[in-house]
Amino acid sequence: METLQKELDALDAKKAEMRTTRERERDPDIDPDYDLMIERGIAKVTGKQELMVAQREDLIRQLEALEREETLMTALTAHESYQDWLELQRQRDRAMREVARLEAEMKQLMERIILEIARGE
């Protein structure tokens, strides 16, 4: 966030410098397109600045969302029933692995039965 703010400040300084340079070095006889060139430069800097402001606002929203999530997680893990919930989740995961193992074993047994029937045993 600080880096973004420094870049925004640098762009503001660049725009101000471009404006003062335009006023100081304005000589329509030397370069009639000078004003147009400076205006385009200022427009580019302004466009980049607008993108950076939008990016900063997006980062602020993300930071706030993460802070809310952190608060929720902290409250959740501090609750007295959290350890019970965590143990139940571990038991569920073990049971799911056991079910998957049993299903694979049942599939193998069914394949053997089908092969034996096909052979006529």
C-alpha positions in Angstrom: 0.0 0.0 0.0 2.8 2.4 0.8 4.5 1.6 -2.5 1.3 2.4 -4.3 1.0 5.7 -2.5 4.6 6.6 -3.3 4.0 5.9 -6.9 0.8 8.0 -6.9 2.7 10.9 -5.3 5.5 10.5 -7.9 2.9 10.7 -10.7 1.4 13.8 -9.1 4.8 15.4 -9.0 5.5 14.4 -12.6 2.2 16.0 -13.7 3.0 19.2 -11.9 6.5 19.2 -13.4 5.1 18.7 -16.9 2.6 21.6 -16.4 5.4 24.0 -15.2 7.7 22.9 -18.0 4.9 23.6 -20.5 4.5 27.1 -19.2 8.2 27.8 -18.9 9.2 26.4 -22.3 6.2 27.4 -24.3 7.3 28.7 -27.7 4.8 28.1 -30.4 7.3 29.1 -33.1 9.8 26.3 -32.2 7.3 23.5 -31.8 3.6 24.1 -32.5 2.7 20.6 -31.2 4.4 21.1 -27.9 1.2 21.8 -26.0 -0.5 18.8 -27.5 2.5 16.6 -26.6 2.4 17.8 -22.9 -1.3 17.3 -22.7 -1.0 13.8 -24.0 1.8 13.1 -21.5 -0.4 14.5 -18.7 -3.3 12.3 -19.9 -1.1 9.2 -19.8 0.1 10.0 -16.3 -3.5 10.7 -15.2 -4.7 7.4 -16.7 -2.0 5.5 -15.0 -2.8 7.3 -11.7 -6.5 6.3 -12.0 -5.5 2.7 -12.6 -3.3 2.8 -9.5 -6.1 4.3 -7.4 -8.5 1.6 -8.5 -5.8 -1.0 -7.7 -5.3 0.5 -4.3 -9.0 0.5 -3.6 -9.2 -3.2 -4.6 -6.3 -4.0 -2.3 -8.0 -2.2 0.5 -11.2 -4.3 -0.1 -9.2 -7.5 -0.1 -7.4 -6.5 3.1 -10.7 -5.8 4.8 -12.1 -9.1 3.7 -9.0 -10.9 5.0 -9.2 -9.1 8.3 -12.9 -10.1 8.7 -12.0 -13.7 7.9 -9.1 -13.6 10.4 -11.5 -12.3 13.1 -13.9 -15.1 12.3 -11.2 -17.8 12.3 -9.8 -16.5 15.6 -13.2 -16.6 17.2 -13.9 -20.1 15.8 -10.6 -21.6 17.0 -11.0 -20.0 20.4 -14.4 -21.5 20.9 -14.6 -24.3 23.5 -16.2 -26.8 21.1 -13.7 -26.3 18.3 -11.5 -29.2 19.4 -14.5 -31.5 19.4 -15.5 -30.4 16.0 -11.9 -30.9 14.8 -11.8 -34.4 16.2 -15.1 -35.3 14.5 -13.8 -34.0 11.2 -10.7 -36.2 11.6 -12.9 -39.2 12.3 -15.0 -38.4 9.2 -11.9 -38.3 7.1 -10.7 -41.6 8.4 -14.1 -43.2 7.8 -14.2 -41.8 4.2 -10.8 -43.4 3.6 -12.0 -46.7 5.0 -15.2 -46.5 2.8 -13.0 -45.9 -0.3 -10.8 -48.9 0.6 -13.8 -51.1 1.2 -15.4 -50.0 -2.1 -12.2 -50.9 -4.0 -12.1 -54.3 -2.3 -15.8 -54.9 -3.2 -15.1 -53.9 -6.8 -12.2 -56.4 -7.0 -14.3 -59.1 -5.4 -17.2 -58.4 -7.9 -14.7 -58.6 -10.8 -13.4 -62.0 -9.6 -16.9 -63.3 -9.3 -17.8 -62.2 -12.8 -14.6 -63.7 -14.2 -15.3 -67.0 -12.4 -18.9 -67.0 -13.7 -17.6 -66.3 -17.2 -15.2 -69.2 -17.0 -18.0 -71.5 -15.8 -16.7 -72.3 -12.4 
